[in-house]
Amino acid sequence: MSASRFDKATENLVRWCARDEWLEPQLDIYTAHVAQVADILDVSDDEFEELIGDAADMLGVFILEDFFTARFGEDGELNVVDDYLKRLGWRETAPGRRYLESLRDSMVSLYEVVGINPGRSLTVRDLILGGESVTVHEKLGSKSAAPWDRLAARIVEVNGTMYFTGAVLRFRQELSLQFLSMVDEMAMEREEDITEEARRILAESVDIRSVVREFMLGGGHGAQMFTQTWLLDTLLQAQAPLPALHNTDDEPIVFCRVRFPIVGDEAEIATMLDGIECFARDEGDVPSWTWSVPGSPLHRMALLRRGIEVRKSESMIGTTSLGHAEMEGGALTLFVNSRGRAERGRDLLVSCLGDRVGPPLISYQDPEKALEEDAGQPDREHETEPKEAALVMRACTDEYCRRMLDDPHPSVDGKTLRQAVKTRKGREKAIDWLKQLENTEHRRALQQGDRPYDTSWLWRELGIEVPR
C-alpha cells in the first residue's frame, strides 16, 4: 500500500484541525510540550525557532500527532480523529481510514535500528516495551538511517504492514541511555505504588512491568517525555560554545602562519630544507614540504597525555604531521595548527637556515573565525587525495579500536574492553560503546559518501554476538 494515500488522509485531518472548536485544545497540547523547556532555558519565541532550525517542522508534526491521540471532555469522549471520521470519514479510502484509526490509538516509544534495507525498510527494536524486532516499511528514512540509530517514533499497522507515522525524532546515543535510565527509575517508582492485592490480580494474567511502561507511554504525558528530553538536549547543544579543540600535542587549535622573507638563494634554501630529517619534500609545481615526527596521531597523543616523551624508535607506529611549508612569492611560509608548533617550527627553521631568511612574522587565527570566513565560500580542493585520506582515516580508526581493547577507558568505568566484558554490567557498557562507534562511523560514511569502517572484528574479538 502506498504511503501517499496515508499522506492524503493526514492532510485532510490537518485541515479539519483548523476548525474553531479544535484550535484551543491544539494550542494547549503544543504549550504542554514546549513551554516548560522554553521557560527553563529562558528562550524567547524567536530564539526558540532560530535554535531549533530545520528540526522545527519535524517537532511540530511530532506534537501534532500527539494531539491526534489526545482525548478531551470530562470522560475523554472527544477526539479530533473520531470527530473527523464521524463527519467526513466517508470520503476516505478504507486504508486511509484504518491508518487514521491506528494513528489515533498509537503511542510513542524509543526504537533502535537493528537492520536496514535501503530504500525499502528498517528493522527496529522497542527499547522500552521490549518484544521481538519488527520490520517497518520506510522508503526515505531507510536511505539516511545508520545502524543503532535511536528513534522516538510511532509505529502503526495497516493491512498487516508496519509503518512509521510522519514524525521521527532522532536521539543521540548518550541522550538515549540517559532517557532509558530515567524511564527505568520512573517505572520502578510506579511499580512500588501498586498495592499487593492489585499486584496479585495482575500477576495472574499480565506482566506488571509491561503494564506500567505501557501506561507511562500511553498516558497524557507519554509523548511529552520524549519531546521535552529531545528539545532540552537540542537547545542546549545549539547554545553550547564550540568544544575546545586540541591537536595531537594536546595544544589548543589555533591556525598559525609563520612567514620568513627569503634573503638568500631559493635553491640553496630548498636543498637545506631537504636535508632536515623531519621535513619531506612534497610533489607539485610549488616547492613544499611536510613537517612530521614519528608516531601515529593517536599513539603520540596517548604518550603525551601520560607524560611520556615521544622519541623516534623502531617501535613507533606511523607518523604525525605537524605542519606544511611552502616557498613561493619570495617567502617561506610554515602553516601549523597551534602556537606551540608555530614557535617550535620557527626556532627549527631559524637554526637550520640562519641568515638566508629574514626575521619571521607569525599570524594567528582561531578556528571559529576561520569557519565564519569559510562559510559560503566555494569548496576547495583537498590537499590529500580522497583515497589517501580514507586510508589514513581507516588506519587511525583501526589503531584506536585496537588500543581500546587493552587500554583503560572511562566509557567502561576505567577498564579495558577485554576486562569489561567479563561482567554483565561491563558487557552492557562495552556493547553500548560498540554501538556508538558503529553509529558514528556509519553517519560519517553517509555524509562523506564513503564506506564505513568494518567493526565486525571487534565484536568477534570480544566474544559478543551482535544484538539484532
C-alpha positions in Angstrom: 0.0 0.0 0.0 1.4 3.4 -1.0 2.2 5.7 1.9 0.9 8.6 -0.3 -2.7 7.5 0.5 -1.9 7.9 4.2 -0.4 11.4 3.5 -3.6 12.4 1.8 -5.7 11.2 4.7 -3.4 13.0 7.2 -3.7 16.3 5.1 -7.5 16.0 5.3 -7.3 15.5 9.0 -4.9 18.5 9.5 -7.4 20.7 7.6 -10.1 19.5 10.0 -8.0 20.5 12.9 -8.2 24.1 11.8 -11.8 24.3 12.8 -12.5 26.7 15.6 -13.5 24.1 18.2 -10.1 22.3 17.9 -7.8 25.3 17.8 -7.7 25.9 21.6 -7.1 22.2 22.5 -4.4 22.0 19.9 -2.6 25.1 21.4 -2.9 23.5 24.8 -1.1 20.4 23.6 1.7 22.4 21.9 2.2 24.5 25.0 2.4 21.4 27.2 5.2 20.1 25.1 7.4 23.2 24.7 6.6 25.8 27.3 8.3 24.2 30.3 11.6 23.7 28.4 11.5 27.3 27.0 10.9 28.6 30.5 13.8 26.6 31.9 16.2 27.9 29.4 14.7 31.4 29.3 14.3 31.2 25.5 12.0 33.6 23.6 9.8 32.5 20.7 12.2 34.0 18.1 15.2 32.4 19.8 13.4 29.1 20.0 12.8 29.0 16.3 16.3 30.0 15.5 17.9 27.4 17.8 15.7 24.6 16.6 16.4 25.5 12.9 15.4 22.8 10.4 14.1 20.5 13.1 11.2 22.8 13.9 9.0 21.2 11.2 9.6 17.7 12.5 9.0 18.8 16.0 5.7 20.4 15.0 4.5 17.2 13.4 5.6 15.2 16.4 3.4 17.4 18.7 0.5 17.4 16.2 0.5 13.6 16.2 0.2 13.7 20.0 -2.8 15.9 19.5 -4.3 13.3 17.2 -4.2 10.8 20.1 -5.3 13.1 22.8 -8.8 12.9 24.4 -10.8 15.8 25.8 -14.0 16.2 27.8 -14.9 15.1 31.3 -14.9 11.4 30.3 -12.3 11.6 27.5 -15.1 11.3 24.9 -13.8 13.9 22.5 -11.0 13.2 20.0 -10.2 15.0 16.8 -9.8 11.8 14.7 -13.1 10.5 15.9 -14.7 13.8 15.1 -13.3 13.9 11.6 -14.1 10.3 10.7 -17.6 10.7 12.0 -18.3 13.8 9.9 -16.2 13.2 6.7 -14.7 9.7 7.1 -16.9 8.5 4.2 -14.6 10.5 1.8 -11.5 8.4 2.8 -10.4 5.2 1.3 -10.6 2.1 3.5 -6.7 2.1 4.1 -6.8 5.8 4.8 -9.5 5.3 7.5 -7.5 2.4 9.0 -4.4 4.5 9.1 -6.0 7.4 10.9 -7.6 5.0 13.4 -4.3 3.3 14.0 -2.6 6.7 14.4 -5.3 7.7 16.9 -4.5 4.7 19.0 -0.7 4.8 18.7 1.9 5.5 21.4 5.4 6.8 21.1 8.3 4.6 22.1 12.1 4.7 21.6 13.3 2.3 18.9 16.7 1.1 18.0 17.6 0.4 14.3 19.0 -3.1 14.1 18.6 -3.7 10.3 18.5 -1.6 7.2 17.2 -2.4 3.7 18.0 0.9 1.9 15.1 2.3 0.0 12.6 -0.2 1.4 12.5 -0.8 5.2 14.0 -0.6 8.7 14.1 -3.3 11.3 13.8 -1.9 14.8 13.6 -3.0 18.4 11.5 -1.3 21.1 13.9 -0.3 23.8 11.2 0.5 26.4 8.5 -2.2 25.9 10.8 -4.9 24.6 9.5 -7.7 22.5 10.6 -9.0 19.1 12.1 -6.7 16.5 9.7 -5.6 13.7 10.3 -4.6 10.1 8.8 -1.2 9.2 8.1 -0.1 5.6 10.2 3.1 5.3 11.4 4.2 1.9 13.1 7.6 2.5 14.2 7.1 6.1 15.9 3.8 5.3 18.3 5.7 2.9 19.6 8.0 5.6 19.5 5.7 8.7 22.5 4.3 10.4 22.8 1.1 12.5 21.9 1.6 16.1 20.1 4.9 15.5 17.7 5.7 18.4 14.4 7.0 17.2 11.4 8.4 19.1 8.5 7.4 16.9 5.1 5.9 16.5 4.5 2.6 14.5 1.1 1.8 13.1 -0.1 -1.3 11.3 -2.3 -1.2 8.2 -3.3 -4.4 6.4 -0.5 -6.4 8.0 2.3 -3.9 7.2 4.1 -1.7 9.7 4.7 2.0 9.0 6.3 4.9 10.9 4.0 7.8 11.2 5.1 11.2 9.9 7.3 12.3 12.8 10.5 10.8 14.0 13.0 12.4 16.5 16.5 11.0 16.5 18.1 10.8 19.9 21.9 11.0 20.4 23.3 7.7 21.7 24.3 9.2 25.0 20.9 11.0 25.4 19.0 7.8 24.7 20.9 6.0 27.5 20.1 8.8 29.9 16.4 8.7 28.8 16.1 5.0 29.2 17.7 5.3 32.7 15.0 7.9 33.6 12.2 5.7 32.3 13.5 2.8 34.4 13.5 4.9 37.5 10.0 6.2 36.9 8.7 2.7 36.1 10.1 1.3 39.4 8.5 4.1 41.3 5.2 3.4 39.7 5.5 -0.4 40.4 6.1 0.4 44.1 2.8 2.3 44.2 0.8 -0.8 43.1 -0.9 -2.4 46.1 -0.3 -6.0 46.9 -3.8 -7.0 46.1 -3.7 -5.4 42.7 -0.3 -7.0 42.1 -1.7 -10.5 42.8 -4.6 -9.9 40.5 -2.4 -8.6 37.7 0.3 -11.2 38.1 -2.2 -13.9 37.1 -2.6 -12.7 33.6 -0.1 -10.0 32.6 3.5 -8.8 33.2 3.3 -5.9 35.7 6.4 -4.2 34.4 5.0 -4.1 30.8 1.7 -2.8 32.1 3.4 0.0 34.0 5.5 1.0 31.0 2.6 1.0 28.6 0.6 3.2 31.0 3.5 5.6 31.1 3.8 5.8 27.3 0.1 5.9 26.6 -0.9 8.4 29.2 -1.4 12.1 28.5 2.3 12.9 29.3 3.9 10.0 27.5 4.8 11.8 24.3 5.8 14.9 26.3 8.6 13.0 28.0 10.2 12.4 24.6 9.6 15.9 23.3 10.9 17.7 26.4 14.0 15.5 26.7 14.9 15.8 23.0 14.1 19.6 23.0 16.1 20.3 26.1 19.1 18.5 24.6 18.7 20.1 21.2 18.5 23.6 22.6 21.4 23.1 25.0 23.5 21.7 22.1 22.6 24.7 19.9 23.5 27.2 22.7 26.8 25.4 23.7 30.0 27.1 22.7 32.3 25.3 20.3 34.2 22.5 22.0 37.8 23.2 23.0 39.8 21.7 20.1 43.3 20.3 20.7 45.9 18.8 18.4 47.8 15.6 19.0 50.3 17.5 21.2 47.3 18.4 23.3 47.6 22.1 22.4 44.6 24.3 21.7 43.9 24.6 18.0 44.9 27.9 16.5 45.7 28.3 12.8 49.1 29.8 12.5 51.2 31.1 9.6 55.0 31.6 10.1 56.3 33.7 7.2 60.1 34.0 6.6 61.2 36.6 3.9 63.8 34.9 1.7 67.2 36.7 1.7 69.5 34.1 0.3 69.3 31.8 -2.8 66.0 29.9 -3.0 67.6 26.8 -4.5 70.1 26.6 -1.6 67.3 27.0 0.9 65.3 24.2 -0.7 68.4 22.0 -0.6 68.8 22.7 3.1 65.1 22.0 3.8 65.5 18.7 2.0 68.3 17.9 4.5 66.2 18.5 7.6 65.3 15.0 8.9 61.7 15.8 9.8 61.0 17.7 6.6 59.9 15.7 3.5 59.6 17.2 0.0 56.1 17.0 -1.5 55.2 16.6 -5.1 53.9 19.6 -7.1 54.9 22.7 -9.0 55.3 24.8 -5.9 58.3 23.7 -3.7 56.7 22.4 -0.5 57.5 20.2 2.5 55.6 18.2 5.2 56.9 18.6 8.7 56.3 15.3 10.5 57.5 13.4 13.5 57.5 9.6 14.5 54.3 8.1 15.9 50.8 8.0 14.7 48.5 10.8 15.9 46.6 8.6 18.3 49.8 6.9 19.7 51.5 10.2 20.0 48.6 11.8 21.9 48.3 8.8 24.2 52.0 9.1 25.2 51.9 12.8 25.7 48.9 12.6 27.9 50.7 10.1 30.1 53.7 12.4 30.3 55.9 10.1 28.2 58.4 11.8 26.0 57.9 11.0 22.3 61.1 9.7 20.8 62.0 8.2 17.5 62.2 4.5 17.7 61.5 1.4 15.6 58.5 0.6 17.9 56.7 3.9 16.9 53.8 3.3 14.5 53.4 5.7 11.6 54.0 9.4 11.7 52.2 12.6 12.8 52.1 15.6 10.5 52.9 18.8 12.4 52.8 21.3 9.6 53.3 22.2 6.0 55.8 24.6 4.5 55.7 26.3 1.1 58.3 28.5 -0.8 56.6 31.0 -3.1 56.5 34.7 -3.8 59.8 35.5 -2.2 58.9 33.9 1.1 59.0 30.6 3.0 55.7 30.0 4.9 55.1 27.4 7.5 51.4 26.5 8.3 50.7 24.8 11.6 47.6 24.5 14.0 48.9 25.7 17.4 51.0 28.4 18.9 53.4 25.9 20.3 54.1 24.3 16.9 54.5 27.7 15.4 57.2 28.6 17.9 59.0 25.3 17.6 58.8 25.4 13.8 60.1 28.9 13.8 63.1 28.0 16.1 63.9 24.9 14.0 63.9 26.8 10.7 65.9 29.8 12.1 68.6 27.4 13.5 68.8 25.5 10.2 68.5 28.4 7.6 70.3 31.1 9.5 70.7 34.4 7.7 69.3 33.0 4.5 65.9 34.1 5.7 64.8 37.3 7.4 63.0 37.7 10.8 59.8 35.6 10.8 56.4 37.1 11.3 53.7 34.8 13.0 50.0 35.4 12.4 47.2 33.7 14.2 43.5 32.8 13.5 41.2 30.9 15.8 39.0 28.1 14.3 35.7 29.8 14.9 36.8 32.9 13.0 38.1 30.6 10.2 34.8 28.8 10.0 32.9 32.1 9.7 35.1 33.3 6.9 34.9 30.0 5.1 31.1 29.9 5.2 29.6 30.4 1.8 32.9 30.0 0.0 33.2 27.5 -2.8 34.7 24.1 -2.0 38.5 24.0 -2.2 40.5 21.0 -3.4 41.7 18.9 -0.6 45.5 18.7 -0.1 45.1 15.0 0.4 43.7 12.7 -2.2 40.4 11.1 -1.2 41.8 7.5 -1.4 44.8 8.5 0.7 42.7 10.3 3.2 40.4 7.3 3.5 43.4 5.0 4.1 44.7 7.4 6.8 41.3 7.5 8.5 40.9 3.8 8.5 44.4 3.3 9.9 43.7 5.7 12.7 40.4 4.1 13.5 42.0 0.7 13.4 44.7 1.7 15.8 42.2 3.4 18.1 40.0 0.3 18.3 42.9 -2.0 19.0 44.1 0.3 21.8 40.6 0.3 23.2 40.8 -3.4 23.7 43.7 -3.2 26.1 43.8 0.5 27.3 41.5 1.6 30.2 38.7 3.9 29.1 36.0 5.9 31.0 33.2 4.6 28.9 33.7 1.2 30.6 34.4 2.5 34.1 38.1 2.9 33.6 38.6 -0.7 32.5 39.7 -2.2 29.2 37.1 -3.6 26.8 38.6 -7.1 27.4 38.2 -6.7 31.2 34.7 -5.1 30.9 33.1 -8.0 29.0 33.8 -10.4 31.9 30.9 -9.0 33.9 27.2 -8.5 32.9 27.3 -4.7 33.6 30.6 -4.2 31.9 29.5 -6.2 28.9 26.4 -3.9 28.5 28.7 -0.9 28.6 31.0 -2.4 26.1 28.1 -3.1 23.8 26.9 0.5 24.2 30.4 1.7 23.2 30.5 -0.6 20.2 27.1 0.6 19.0 28.0 4.2 19.4 31.3 3.6 17.4 29.4 1.9 14.6 26.6 4.6 14.6 29.1 7.4 14.4 31.2 5.7 11.7 28.1 5.0 9.5 26.9 8.5 9.9 30.3 9.8 8.8 30.3 7.5 5.9 26.8 8.5 4.8 27.8 12.2 4.9 31.1 11.7 3.0 29.9 9.1 0.6 32.4 6.6 1.9 32.3 3.0 3.1 32.1 2.7 6.8 34.9 1.1 8.9 34.1 -2.6 9.4 33.9 -3.2 13.2 32.8 -6.8 13.0 36.2 -8.0 14.1 35.8 -6.1 17.4 32.6 -8.0 18.2 34.4 -11.3 17.4 37.5 -10.3 19.4 35.4 -9.6 22.5 33.2 -12.7 22.0 30.0 -10.7 21.8 27.2 -11.7 19.4 25.8 -8.6 17.6 22.3 -7.9 19.1 19.7 -7.9 16.4 
